[in-house]
Amino acid sequence: MAYKRTIKTMKKEQIFLFLLMLICFSLLSCSKDDEEATIPTLDKTSVTLYVDETSQLTYSGSDKCFWSSENELIAEVKNGVVTAQHVGTTIIHANELSCNVTVKPKYTSFTEPYIEWDSNMATVKKHMSGYTLKKEDSDNLGYLGKGQVDAYMYTFENGRLKTCGFSTSLLYSLELTRFLLERYCVVKYDNKSSDDIICYLESVDLKYYVMLYANKSGCAVIYTKAESTKSSDNVELNSKLKETYKTVTTMRTLEKPM
């Protein structure tokens, strides 16, 4: 009888151990599945686009994905579709994951002036060392341009860069417009005069304003630092931009090097 009881006890132990193994295996399998399900992934970590191009990002994870862009003026995202808006770099976030986005220009015919506000004359001169200096006084530097640019102009206040610009022929007005629209956000148009067309723009980092001024004599693009209390509607800003425009357009009459 003792032998039978021992056999019976062993069978119970074997059944118990078998059931215990099944439970452990089931728990480990569930744990592994849960672990895999909670690891989110994003199919791309970097994207390079031209303005107006799109790219699809795919998020995989158990949680609902919330998409956002650090700068929607450069690239916006909706349901994982990234749309390039303006030239620059930004980061797209998908919950805790991210993708670096670089937006490149299609139009590169124009070289913009040196735009580092509050730089002194020596710094600007160093940057423009490959250009012919044609005008210099205590408040201004003027250079002959190259390619499609006729001339560059820099104005200073108390020895520090405050505005700058360049001029070009009216023949290049369409390409110039496309060049600027890839890089800047339109604030407003001012076409009160049939002879003059003015377009106010702003940089995607909101650090400076741009004015495109066009008439029968040509086109000029003027840049000035954005102040927190100013906008394109500010009379003082408009006056400063137009004054620089008059200066830069006079540079167009200078003979360009062959």
Secondary structure, DSSP 8 states (H G I E B T S, - for coil): -HHHHHHHHHHHHHHHHHHHHHHHHHHHHHHHHHHHHT--EES-SEEEEETT-EEE--EESSS---EEES-TTTEEEETTEEEE-SSEEEEEEETTEEEEEEEE-S----------TT--HHHHHHHTTTS-EEEE-SSEEEEE--TT--EEEEEEETTEEEEEEEEE-GGGHHHHHHHHHHHEEEEEEE--SSS-EEEEEEETTSSEEEEEEEETTEEEEEEEE--TT--TT-HHHHHHHHHHHHHHHHGGGS----
